[in-house]
Amino acid sequence: VQLQASGGGLVQAGGSLRLSCARSGSLFKIEDVGWYRQAPGKQRELVASITSGGSTKYAESVKGRFTISRDFAWEMTYLQMTSLKSEDTAVYFCNVRGYVDPWTEYNAWGQGTQFTVSS
């Protein structure tokens, strides 16, 4: 399984941006897909995740501003971001967790996409 994140760039504070994560390859089962971010000098943190059942989870700092979604086949996962702030500047990674067979867990990361919010 490979993940390809895209959509980064430069955006003004208060603006919007959508990140995309394309998955290639198959898994026996996908548990969830998440978006993480890592700002310079900080640890990687979970931004948002969505489970196979459609349940979503968000970091407190992005609640009400970011929305995670996916297509039916799990081939694409999106992170719609609005009301962007300078503190959202980071490298964003997508991650998939699942199983390659009924017994073997699997975890993969995309390469990351950078975006910068200018004030």
SVG drawing of the C-alpha trace seen along z (x, -y; Angstrom):
<svg xmlns="http://www.w3.org/2000/svg" viewBox="-20 -39 33 53">
<polyline fill="none" stroke="black" stroke-width="0.4" points="0.0,0.0 1.2,-3.4 -0.2,-6.8 0.4,-10.0 -0.5,-13.3 -1.0,-16.4 -2.5,-19.9 0.0,-21.8 1.3,-25.2 1.0,-28.8 -2.3,-30.2 -3.3,-33.4 -4.6,-33.4 -8.3,-32.9 -8.2,-31.1 -9.1,-27.5 -7.3,-24.6 -8.0,-20.9 -5.5,-18.2 -5.8,-14.9 -4.4,-11.5 -4.5,-8.9 -4.2,-5.2 -2.9,-2.6 -2.7,1.1 -5.1,3.2 -5.6,4.3 -7.7,7.0 -9.3,4.4 -8.9,0.8 -9.5,-0.4 -9.0,-4.1 -7.2,-6.8 -5.7,-9.8 -4.1,-13.1 -1.2,-14.1 1.0,-17.1 4.4,-18.1 5.5,-21.6 9.2,-22.6 10.6,-21.6 7.4,-19.8 6.2,-16.3 3.9,-14.8 0.3,-15.1 -3.0,-13.7 -5.2,-16.3 -8.1,-14.2 -9.1,-10.6 -12.0,-8.7 -12.8,-5.0 -14.3,-2.4 -17.6,-3.1 -17.4,-6.8 -16.6,-8.0 -14.4,-11.0 -12.0,-12.4 -10.4,-15.8 -7.7,-17.6 -9.2,-20.3 -7.2,-22.9 -8.9,-22.2 -12.5,-21.3 -15.0,-23.3 -12.4,-24.3 -11.2,-21.1 -13.3,-18.2 -12.0,-14.8 -13.8,-12.7 -13.2,-9.8 -14.6,-8.2 -16.6,-5.0 -13.7,-2.8 -11.2,-4.4 -9.1,-5.3 -9.1,-9.0 -9.2,-10.7 -9.5,-14.5 -8.8,-17.1 -10.8,-20.3 -9.3,-23.1 -11.0,-26.5 -10.2,-29.6 -6.6,-28.7 -4.2,-30.1 -0.4,-30.5 -0.2,-27.8 -1.6,-25.3 1.6,-25.6 3.3,-22.2 4.0,-19.2 0.9,-17.1 1.0,-13.3 -1.7,-10.8 -1.7,-7.4 -3.6,-4.2 -4.1,-1.5 -5.6,1.9 -4.9,5.5 -3.2,7.3 -4.9,10.5 -7.2,11.4 -4.2,11.6 -1.5,9.1 -1.8,5.4 -0.6,2.9 0.4,-0.8 1.6,-3.0 2.5,-6.7 2.4,-9.0 5.4,-11.2 3.9,-14.4 2.8,-17.7 3.9,-21.1 1.7,-24.1 2.3,-27.4 -0.2,-29.9 0.9,-33.5 -0.4,-36.2"/>
</svg>
